[in-house]
Amino acid sequence: MKLFVGNLSFDTTENDLQDLFEKHGAVNEVALINDKMTGRSRGFAFVTMNDATQANAAVSALNGQDFQGRALTINEARAREERPRQFEGSRR
């Protein structure tokens, strides 16, 4: 089960999230999303847990809880929506 984790401090690392979520079950993957231009965290991540019961326990325990000075937003990740492609410049 893939979880969206939002409202993260820009100082949060993947290891911080791994440690936080492992208290509730086995973590398969942590992906902290960074800005392509600056390399700086965008303030959200995805955590994948194999066991849905453990993932739901993590959501119940951690959603809204303070972590590094920020109230976490955690829910099941949704499929990425298709966006129209944006082209630079105009075609004539």
DRENMAR-297576 format. One record per residue (C-alpha): residue in one letter; x, y, z negated. Coordinates in pm, 1 decimal, padded with zeros to 6 digits, always signed. Layout:
BEGIN
<r rest="A" x="X" y="Y" z="Z"/>
...
***
This chain:
BEGIN
<r rest="M" x="+00000.0" y="+00000.0" z="+00000.0"/>
<r rest="K" x="+00144.4" y="+00334.5" z="+00107.1"/>
<r rest="L" x="+00094.5" y="+00629.9" z="-00128.6"/>
<r rest="F" x="+00119.0" y="+01001.7" z="-00056.2"/>
<r rest="V" x="+00297.7" y="+01191.5" z="-00335.2"/>
<r rest="G" x="+00257.5" y="+01568.1" z="-00317.8"/>
<r rest="N" x="+00342.9" y="+01884.0" z="-00511.4"/>
<r rest="L" x="+00696.8" y="+01764.1" z="-00577.0"/>
<r rest="S" x="+00972.9" y="+01987.9" z="-00703.3"/>
<r rest="F" x="+01221.6" y="+02067.6" z="-00427.1"/>
<r rest="D" x="+01487.7" y="+01915.1" z="-00655.6"/>
<r rest="T" x="+01320.0" y="+01571.4" z="-00667.5"/>
<r rest="T" x="+01522.2" y="+01287.0" z="-00516.2"/>
<r rest="E" x="+01418.1" y="+00949.0" z="-00378.1"/>
<r rest="N" x="+01584.5" y="+00786.9" z="-00680.7"/>
<r rest="D" x="+01370.0" y="+00999.8" z="-00915.3"/>
<r rest="L" x="+01055.7" y="+00873.6" z="-00743.8"/>
<r rest="Q" x="+01181.0" y="+00513.9" z="-00737.1"/>
<r rest="D" x="+01237.1" y="+00525.9" z="-01114.1"/>
<r rest="L" x="+00899.4" y="+00690.1" z="-01178.5"/>
<r rest="F" x="+00694.2" y="+00442.2" z="-00975.2"/>
<r rest="E" x="+00886.2" y="+00129.7" z="-01083.3"/>
<r rest="K" x="+00734.4" y="+00175.3" z="-01429.7"/>
<r rest="H" x="+00407.8" y="+00061.1" z="-01267.9"/>
<r rest="G" x="+00532.3" y="-00213.5" z="-01033.8"/>
<r rest="A" x="+00770.9" y="-00310.6" z="-00757.7"/>
<r rest="V" x="+00853.1" y="-00031.8" z="-00512.0"/>
<r rest="N" x="+00922.6" y="-00139.4" z="-00155.4"/>
<r rest="E" x="+01022.9" y="+00197.7" z="-00006.1"/>
<r rest="V" x="+01049.0" y="+00567.2" z="-00092.9"/>
<r rest="A" x="+01058.3" y="+00826.1" z="+00186.3"/>
<r rest="L" x="+01115.0" y="+01186.1" z="+00075.9"/>
<r rest="I" x="+01021.6" y="+01417.1" z="+00362.3"/>
<r rest="N" x="+01278.5" y="+01683.3" z="+00449.9"/>
<r rest="D" x="+01260.9" y="+01986.8" z="+00677.1"/>
<r rest="K" x="+01435.9" y="+01909.6" z="+01007.9"/>
<r rest="M" x="+01601.0" y="+02250.8" z="+01032.1"/>
<r rest="T" x="+01719.0" y="+02307.1" z="+00673.7"/>
<r rest="G" x="+01739.2" y="+01951.3" z="+00540.5"/>
<r rest="R" x="+01557.4" y="+02075.1" z="+00228.9"/>
<r rest="S" x="+01269.1" y="+01879.7" z="+00075.9"/>
<r rest="R" x="+00921.9" y="+01972.8" z="+00199.4"/>
<r rest="G" x="+00772.2" y="+01888.1" z="-00140.4"/>
<r rest="F" x="+00609.7" y="+01556.0" z="-00056.3"/>
<r rest="A" x="+00698.5" y="+01191.1" z="-00011.9"/>
<r rest="F" x="+00558.1" y="+00848.2" z="+00064.2"/>
<r rest="V" x="+00599.8" y="+00554.5" z="-00172.9"/>
<r rest="T" x="+00520.8" y="+00201.6" z="-00054.7"/>
<r rest="M" x="+00427.7" y="-00067.6" z="-00305.2"/>
<r rest="N" x="+00351.6" y="-00424.5" z="-00192.9"/>
<r rest="D" x="+00092.3" y="-00496.4" z="-00461.5"/>
<r rest="A" x="-00230.2" y="-00294.0" z="-00431.7"/>
<r rest="T" x="-00316.5" y="-00348.1" z="-00800.0"/>
<r rest="Q" x="+00018.3" y="-00202.3" z="-00907.3"/>
<r rest="A" x="-00016.3" y="+00084.6" z="-00658.8"/>
<r rest="N" x="-00363.9" y="+00168.5" z="-00792.6"/>
<r rest="A" x="-00226.1" y="+00156.2" z="-01147.9"/>
<r rest="A" x="+00046.6" y="+00402.0" z="-01046.9"/>
<r rest="V" x="-00211.5" y="+00637.6" z="-00890.4"/>
<r rest="S" x="-00428.4" y="+00623.0" z="-01203.7"/>
<r rest="A" x="-00134.9" y="+00682.2" z="-01437.0"/>
<r rest="L" x="+00054.9" y="+00948.0" z="-01240.3"/>
<r rest="N" x="-00198.8" y="+01157.1" z="-01044.1"/>
<r rest="G" x="-00216.9" y="+01501.2" z="-01204.8"/>
<r rest="Q" x="+00069.2" y="+01424.8" z="-01446.4"/>
<r rest="D" x="+00358.3" y="+01666.3" z="-01494.0"/>
<r rest="F" x="+00682.2" y="+01556.8" z="-01326.8"/>
<r rest="Q" x="+00978.7" y="+01793.9" z="-01321.5"/>
<r rest="G" x="+00749.7" y="+02087.1" z="-01399.3"/>
<r rest="R" x="+00488.3" y="+02013.5" z="-01130.1"/>
<r rest="A" x="+00148.0" y="+01839.3" z="-01147.6"/>
<r rest="L" x="+00170.8" y="+01546.3" z="-00905.0"/>
<r rest="T" x="-00090.7" y="+01479.7" z="-00637.3"/>
<r rest="I" x="-00102.0" y="+01109.1" z="-00556.0"/>
<r rest="N" x="-00344.4" y="+00919.8" z="-00333.2"/>
<r rest="E" x="-00349.1" y="+00648.6" z="-00070.6"/>
<r rest="A" x="-00178.1" y="+00768.9" z="+00245.5"/>
<r rest="R" x="-00400.1" y="+00816.2" z="+00549.5"/>
<r rest="A" x="-00301.0" y="+00748.4" z="+00908.3"/>
<r rest="R" x="-00136.0" y="+01043.8" z="+01074.8"/>
<r rest="E" x="-00377.3" y="+01243.3" z="+01289.0"/>
<r rest="E" x="-00296.3" y="+01295.8" z="+01653.2"/>
<r rest="R" x="-00210.1" y="+01656.1" z="+01727.5"/>
<r rest="P" x="-00209.4" y="+01822.3" z="+02067.7"/>
<r rest="R" x="+00141.1" y="+01863.4" z="+02203.4"/>
<r rest="Q" x="+00274.9" y="+02215.5" z="+02198.3"/>
<r rest="F" x="+00493.6" y="+02323.9" z="+02484.7"/>
<r rest="E" x="+00753.0" y="+02596.7" z="+02467.8"/>
<r rest="G" x="+00712.2" y="+02858.5" z="+02736.8"/>
<r rest="S" x="+00446.0" y="+02851.9" z="+03000.7"/>
<r rest="R" x="+00408.4" y="+02648.9" z="+03317.2"/>
<r rest="R" x="+00302.6" y="+02814.5" z="+03637.1"/>
***
